[in-house]
Amino acid sequence: RGRGRRIYFHFWAAELSIKKLFFACEHHCTMPKVLIICTSADTYIDKEGKPVLDKNGKPEQTGCWVEEVAAPYYAFKGKGCDVTIVSINGGEIPFDEASLNPPFLTPEAEKFILDDEAMKQVTESTKLAEDTNGADFDIVFLPGGHGTCFDFPKNDLLAKVVSDAFRAGKVVSAVCHGPMGLVSATDASGAPIVAGRTVTGFSDKEEHAVVKEDLVPFLLETRLKELGGKYVSGENWAPHAVRDGNLVTGQNPASSARTAELALEAAGIA
């Protein structure tokens, strides 16, 4: 009788393990998918295509703003999302040095740069692939940093990924200079996805405040308005994010977490 009980227990334990395995697989397979696309540009480029030099005669450094990746990354991971980070050219994603130092180094940013799992996707980022289908993701998210001004607006592949996601009803979200990646994206009718929709992004006032207005190819607020977007902004540097259907945008670095929250809400991810 004791042997029979032991056999029964082993069968019961095996059945329980199999059920747990199937549950884990089912949970993983149904995890919401988020694609974060970062800039690969690490210097300012003038209108002739040459690097802008700083006062020491070296290329003026820029890149991706770490908080705009970090805060959304943890917001998405906190809701059980499968988060993939890629970049325009692949390889190590350049972070703007200013964003790695006080007072701009937020707790989320500091946590992120000490997170081996997260940083592996940054130091060895996958290049945005030609066969990437934006419709395969629940959320396509574009963090900013001035680097986006130089490799987002005219990138046909990025425009296609964003457009495909938007046309499929998936959430397209961008913060600060991230909306540079929206200016060439179109909806199903061929119109700019920002046309007639409420949007925000780094304001012209903020661009003048950081004295970068002559270093960027165009002012983001002005361009969004030219494309028919209903641009709205809050106070300089204050958190401000807006949602219009499946389009979610944030104004500045401080808006990163709120932008991600609205993106999750738009995607129906509680």
Stockholm file with secondary structure:
# STOCKHOLM 1.0

chainA/1-270         RGRGRRIYFHFWAAELSIKKLFFACEHHCTMPKVLIICTSADTYIDKEGKPVLDKNGKPEQTGCWVEEVAAPYYAFKGKGCDVTIVSINGGEIPFDEASLNPPFLTPEAEKFILDDEAMKQVTESTKLAEDTNGADFDIVFLPGGHGTCFDFPKNDLLAKVVSDAFRAGKVVSAVCHGPMGLVSATDASGAPIVAGRTVTGFSDKEEHAVVKEDLVPFLLETRLKELGGKYVSGENWAPHAVRDGNLVTGQNPASSARTAELALEAAGIA
#=GR chainA/1-270 SS CHHHHHHHHHHHHHHHHHHHHHHHHHHHHTCCEEEEEECCCCBCBCTTSCBCBCTTSSBCBCCBCHHHHHHHHHHHHHTTCEEEEEESSCBSCCBCGGGGSTTSCCHHHHHHHTCHHHHHHHHTBEECCTTCCGGGCSEEEECCCTTHHHHSTTCHHHHHHHHHHHHTTCEEEEETTGGGGTTTCBCTTSSBTTTTSEECCSCHHHHHHTTCTTTSSSCHHHHHHHTTCEECCCSTTSCCEEEETTEEEESSGGGHHHHHHHHHHHTTCC
#=GC SS_cons         CHHHHHHHHHHHHHHHHHHHHHHHHHHHHTCCEEEEEECCCCBCBCTTSCBCBCTTSSBCBCCBCHHHHHHHHHHHHHTTCEEEEEESSCBSCCBCGGGGSTTSCCHHHHHHHTCHHHHHHHHTBEECCTTCCGGGCSEEEECCCTTHHHHSTTCHHHHHHHHHHHHTTCEEEEETTGGGGTTTCBCTTSSBTTTTSEECCSCHHHHHHTTCTTTSSSCHHHHHHHTTCEECCCSTTSCCEEEETTEEEESSGGGHHHHHHHHHHHTTCC
//
